[in-house]
Amino acid sequence: LTSLALCWTIERADGAGLALTSHDQAVVRDGVVHVPSPGIVPASVSRGLGLDPPSGEVAGSLSSEALAEQDLALGRWDGARVRLAALDWATPEPTADLIAGEIGAVSTKGESFSADLSGAAAALDEAVCPSTSPHCRAQFGDKQCRIDLGGRSASAFVASCENGEITLDRAFDERFLLGRLRYMSGENCGITTVIIAVDGATVRVRDIPRGTVESGCRVELREGCDKRFETCVERFDNAVNFRGEPHLPGADLLTRYPGAQG
């Protein structure tokens, strides 16, 4: 136990990441150099032999070289992929993986933080078969949708921002409704949100920006889709990849009998 070290590999959704170890010297694992960070330790890690997904919690101190308080507050580490392993730094023995999954809820208090870890087996809690729905269940542009997103994005600069309403230096049409807005500069750089309303040069986003959105901040807008079958056919000519059941009778079919009202 005296030569046992913990190694963390944390990768954010935007590709940035960290490799940390509880050892007082750098540790190389699978070609990745884990830098010393004794302030970050697992608060609890539970594993079992059954189908219950492993879970855990990590706690530590905030530092500009590892996890910055602003990045945690802005949600940049939400959903980041985590891998925790134990190894004997004194011998070349194989490492023992303790948990792999995603970061869940993150909370900060003063100069410390804590984060919940959800193991990869947590996906077993999801439904095996998708529920039927008249709307498409695919994500716009993913491998099920297969729509080419090339040429469906546009850049703009922020003129003003107030309570989730962002006024840009150019107008956009309804094609960008339910699309994605990504901040390309400023305090929110790299964070994405959903566009829920478009009115010319003014768009409303689903998530209120956690950081200040200053005038001149550059953003990128990508087209969206309302997931209706009519939109898939008329706008994208992509009915063959529609992941929904638009013609499946609903519960209102039970009320359709002679003499029924409505």
C-alpha positions as CSV (number, residue, x, y, z in Angstrom):
1,L,0.0,0.0,0.0
2,T,2.9,2.4,0.5
3,S,3.6,2.4,-3.2
4,L,0.0,2.6,-4.4
5,A,-0.9,5.6,-6.5
6,L,-4.2,6.7,-8.0
7,C,-4.3,8.0,-11.6
8,W,-7.0,10.1,-13.0
9,T,-7.7,10.7,-16.7
10,I,-10.4,13.4,-17.3
11,E,-11.5,14.4,-20.8
12,R,-14.0,17.2,-21.5
13,A,-16.5,17.2,-24.3
14,D,-14.5,19.8,-26.2
15,G,-11.4,17.6,-26.2
16,A,-9.5,19.3,-23.4
17,G,-8.4,17.1,-20.5
18,L,-6.2,16.4,-17.5
19,A,-4.1,13.5,-16.3
20,L,-3.4,13.6,-12.6
21,T,-1.9,11.3,-10.0
22,S,-1.9,11.2,-6.2
23,H,1.9,10.3,-6.3
24,D,4.4,13.1,-5.5
25,Q,6.1,12.5,-8.9
26,A,4.9,12.2,-12.4
27,V,3.6,8.8,-13.4
28,V,3.5,7.5,-17.0
29,R,0.5,5.2,-17.8
30,D,-0.3,4.0,-21.4
31,G,1.9,6.7,-22.8
32,V,0.1,9.5,-20.8
33,V,2.1,11.6,-18.2
34,H,0.0,12.0,-15.1
35,V,1.2,15.1,-13.1
36,P,1.2,15.1,-9.3
37,S,-2.0,16.5,-7.8
38,P,-2.3,15.3,-4.2
39,G,-5.2,17.6,-3.5
40,I,-7.6,15.6,-5.7
41,V,-8.6,12.3,-4.1
42,P,-11.6,9.9,-4.3
43,A,-14.0,10.6,-1.5
44,S,-15.8,7.2,-2.2
45,V,-15.7,4.5,-4.8
46,S,-18.1,1.6,-4.7
47,R,-18.0,-1.6,-6.8
48,G,-19.8,-4.9,-6.8
49,L,-20.1,-8.2,-8.6
50,G,-23.8,-7.6,-9.6
51,L,-25.3,-5.5,-12.3
52,D,-25.5,-2.4,-10.1
53,P,-23.4,0.3,-11.9
54,P,-20.3,1.4,-10.0
55,S,-20.3,4.9,-8.7
56,G,-18.1,7.2,-6.8
57,E,-17.3,10.7,-5.7
58,V,-14.1,12.8,-6.1
59,A,-13.2,15.7,-3.9
60,G,-10.2,18.1,-3.9
61,S,-8.9,21.6,-3.9
62,L,-9.2,24.1,-6.8
63,S,-6.1,25.2,-8.6
64,S,-5.5,27.1,-11.8
65,E,-3.2,24.3,-13.0
66,A,-5.8,21.6,-12.6
67,L,-9.5,22.4,-12.2
68,A,-10.2,26.1,-12.2
69,E,-13.3,27.3,-10.3
70,Q,-14.5,29.3,-13.2
71,D,-14.4,26.3,-15.5
72,L,-16.4,24.2,-13.0
73,A,-19.0,27.1,-12.5
74,L,-19.4,27.5,-16.3
75,G,-20.1,23.7,-16.7
76,R,-17.1,23.0,-18.9
77,W,-16.4,19.8,-16.9
78,D,-20.1,18.6,-16.9
79,G,-20.3,15.2,-18.6
80,A,-16.5,14.8,-18.9
81,R,-15.2,11.3,-19.3
82,V,-13.3,10.0,-16.3
83,R,-11.1,7.0,-15.8
84,L,-9.7,6.2,-12.3
85,A,-7.0,3.5,-11.9
86,A,-4.7,2.3,-9.2
87,L,-1.1,1.3,-9.9
88,D,2.1,0.4,-8.0
89,W,4.6,3.1,-9.1
90,A,7.5,1.0,-7.7
91,T,6.9,-2.0,-10.0
92,P,5.9,-2.4,-13.7
93,E,2.8,-4.4,-12.7
94,P,-0.5,-3.8,-14.6
95,T,-2.8,-1.1,-13.4
96,A,-6.2,-1.9,-11.8
97,D,-9.1,0.1,-13.2
98,L,-11.4,1.3,-10.5
99,I,-14.1,3.2,-12.3
100,A,-14.7,4.7,-15.8
101,G,-17.7,6.9,-16.7
102,E,-18.8,10.5,-16.6
103,I,-18.8,13.4,-14.2
104,G,-22.2,14.1,-12.9
105,A,-23.2,16.9,-10.5
106,V,-20.3,19.2,-9.6
107,S,-20.5,21.5,-6.5
108,T,-17.9,24.0,-5.2
109,K,-17.5,25.5,-1.8
110,G,-14.8,28.1,-1.2
111,E,-11.5,26.6,-2.5
112,S,-12.7,23.0,-2.6
113,F,-15.0,21.0,-4.9
114,S,-16.8,17.7,-5.1
115,A,-18.1,15.8,-8.1
116,D,-20.2,12.7,-8.5
117,L,-19.0,9.9,-10.8
118,S,-21.3,7.6,-12.8
119,G,-19.8,4.4,-14.1
120,A,-20.2,3.3,-17.7
121,A,-22.7,0.6,-16.6
122,A,-25.1,3.3,-15.7
123,A,-26.3,3.0,-19.3
124,L,-28.0,-0.2,-18.2
125,D,-30.6,1.8,-16.5
126,E,-31.8,3.2,-19.8
127,A,-34.7,1.6,-21.7
128,V,-33.6,-1.3,-23.9
129,C,-36.0,-0.3,-26.7
130,P,-37.0,3.2,-27.6
131,S,-40.5,4.3,-27.1
132,T,-42.6,5.0,-30.2
133,S,-43.1,8.7,-31.0
134,P,-44.4,10.8,-33.9
135,H,-41.2,12.9,-33.8
136,C,-37.7,11.8,-34.8
137,R,-35.6,10.3,-32.0
138,A,-32.3,10.9,-33.8
139,Q,-30.0,13.9,-33.1
140,F,-29.7,16.3,-36.0
141,G,-26.7,15.3,-38.0
142,D,-25.7,12.1,-36.1
143,K,-25.1,8.7,-37.7
144,Q,-28.8,7.9,-37.6
145,C,-29.9,11.1,-39.1
146,R,-27.1,11.3,-41.7
147,I,-27.7,14.9,-42.7
148,D,-24.5,16.5,-43.8
149,L,-24.0,19.5,-41.5
150,G,-21.4,21.1,-43.8
151,G,-22.4,24.6,-44.8
152,R,-25.2,24.7,-42.2
153,S,-23.3,26.9,-39.7
154,A,-22.7,30.7,-39.7
155,S,-20.7,33.0,-37.5
156,A,-21.8,36.3,-36.0
157,F,-20.8,38.9,-33.4
158,V,-22.8,39.8,-30.3
159,A,-24.2,43.3,-30.2
160,S,-25.9,42.9,-26.8
161,C,-27.1,40.2,-24.4
162,E,-29.8,40.4,-21.7
163,N,-31.5,37.5,-19.9
164,G,-30.9,34.9,-22.5
165,E,-31.8,37.2,-25.5
166,I,-28.8,37.8,-27.7
167,T,-28.8,40.5,-30.4
168,L,-26.3,39.8,-33.2
169,D,-24.8,41.9,-35.9
170,R,-26.8,40.0,-38.6
171,A,-30.2,38.5,-39.1
172,F,-31.0,34.8,-39.2
173,D,-34.1,32.9,-40.4
174,E,-36.2,30.1,-39.0
175,R,-33.8,27.4,-40.1
176,F,-31.7,28.1,-37.0
177,L,-34.7,27.6,-34.6
178,L,-33.8,24.6,-32.2
179,G,-30.3,24.8,-33.5
180,R,-27.1,25.2,-31.6
181,L,-25.3,28.3,-30.5
182,R,-21.7,28.0,-29.5
183,Y,-19.6,30.8,-27.9
184,M,-16.3,31.1,-29.7
185,S,-14.7,33.8,-27.5
186,G,-15.2,35.5,-24.1
187,E,-15.8,33.9,-20.7
188,N,-18.2,31.3,-22.2
189,C,-15.9,30.2,-24.9
190,G,-16.5,26.6,-26.0
191,I,-19.9,26.3,-24.3
192,T,-23.0,25.4,-26.4
193,T,-26.7,26.0,-25.9
194,V,-29.9,25.5,-27.8
195,I,-31.6,28.3,-29.8
196,I,-35.3,28.4,-28.7
197,A,-36.5,31.5,-30.6
198,V,-35.3,33.5,-33.6
199,D,-36.5,37.0,-34.5
200,G,-34.3,38.5,-37.1
201,A,-31.0,39.5,-35.5
202,T,-32.2,38.5,-32.0
203,V,-32.1,34.9,-30.7
204,R,-33.2,33.5,-27.4
205,V,-31.1,30.6,-25.9
206,R,-32.3,27.9,-23.6
207,D,-29.5,28.3,-21.0
208,I,-28.8,31.7,-19.5
209,P,-25.1,32.3,-20.0
210,R,-23.2,31.7,-16.7
211,G,-20.4,34.1,-17.8
212,T,-20.6,37.6,-19.1
213,V,-21.4,37.9,-22.8
214,E,-19.7,41.1,-23.9
215,S,-20.4,43.1,-27.0
216,G,-18.1,41.9,-29.8
217,C,-18.1,38.2,-28.6
218,R,-18.0,35.8,-31.6
219,V,-20.6,33.0,-31.7
220,E,-21.4,30.2,-34.1
221,L,-24.9,29.3,-35.0
222,R,-25.9,26.0,-36.5
223,E,-29.2,25.1,-38.1
224,G,-31.7,23.1,-36.2
225,C,-34.6,20.7,-36.8
226,D,-38.0,20.4,-35.2
227,K,-38.0,16.6,-35.7
228,R,-41.3,16.5,-37.6
229,F,-41.8,14.2,-40.5
230,E,-43.0,17.0,-42.7
231,T,-39.7,18.9,-42.1
232,C,-37.6,15.8,-42.7
233,V,-39.3,15.3,-46.1
234,E,-39.8,18.8,-47.4
235,R,-36.7,20.5,-46.1
236,F,-34.1,17.8,-46.0
237,D,-35.5,15.1,-48.3
238,N,-34.4,12.5,-45.6
239,A,-37.5,10.5,-45.0
240,V,-35.5,7.2,-45.3
241,N,-33.6,8.1,-42.2
242,F,-36.5,9.4,-40.1
243,R,-36.4,7.7,-36.7
244,G,-40.0,8.0,-35.7
245,E,-43.5,6.7,-36.3
246,P,-45.5,9.6,-37.7
247,H,-48.3,7.4,-39.1
248,L,-48.8,5.2,-36.0
249,P,-52.3,5.7,-34.6
250,G,-52.3,7.4,-31.2
251,A,-54.6,7.0,-28.1
252,D,-57.1,9.4,-29.7
253,L,-58.0,6.5,-32.1
254,L,-60.1,5.0,-29.2
255,T,-62.4,8.0,-29.3
256,R,-63.1,7.8,-33.0
257,Y,-66.5,6.1,-33.2
258,P,-69.8,7.1,-34.8
259,G,-71.4,9.9,-32.9
260,A,-68.2,11.0,-31.1
261,Q,-67.5,14.7,-30.8
262,G,-64.3,16.5,-31.7
